[in-house]
Amino acid sequence: MSNTFAANAGVAVNPPALQSFGPGGQIYNADLFGGFPLKTNKRENALFQFRKGDGAVEFSELITNLEEAGKIGSTMAFMVTHVGFRIIPTSADALPTPEDIAALKFLMDAAQVEIFYGSNGTKVGEFSGMHMMAPVDFVAGDATNTCAVANAGNTGNNFIKLSEPIQIEPNLQIKGTVKFGADIPAGLLPSGSDPAKYAFVVHLYGIKQVAA
């Protein structure tokens, strides 16, 4: 009788129990990100070379979530499915001007990002900041216009969907570089020994596997 009911009603009789943890531990969607403060006019900058909470790097808690410098950890594996780039403010005290926004867009457009893993530095990704830009990107020169009005309906992508995921094994070294094809606009840099006003972050999104 129960089999007949299940076949006609579509209701499973004695279904298998749900499992929160598979044989490999926890598996969930997650982010992995690292960057650097825009402190000096360097054309080439390293990624993933410091840990979250590193007191020697300004705003390390804000611009990376790595627990170890240059590694993802011995109990974690990560499959990267999407890559995004961000230029983020390091303080909420001041709003950017249209001139600042134009400079930030220029810098994003000039960025070339490379990702490597392993002790031998195997290249596993090469991307242009142009992915993040609209086909025609602009900011109105009139300072009375707000940035929202100046760029209404003119947005680029948030992430690059990878055609081939990047698979990072446990305890594998991870490296990267951001090369700018032009000088960082002077208005984005701090004065003297002041803290950085902005940071460039490479944002990896995908699936994390953590040993139970």
Buried (B, 14 or more C-beta within 10 A) or exposed (E): EEEEEBEEEEEEEEEEEEEEEEEEBEBEEBEBBBBBBBBEEBEEBBBBBBBBEBEEBBBBEBBBBBEBBBBBBEEBBBBBBBBBBBBBBBEEEEEBEBEBBBBBBBBBBBBBBBBBBBEEEEEBBEBBBBBBBEEEBEBBEEEEEEBEEBBEEEEBBEBBEBEEBBBBEBEBBBBBBBEBEEEBBEEBBBEEEEEBBBBBBBBBBBBBBBEE
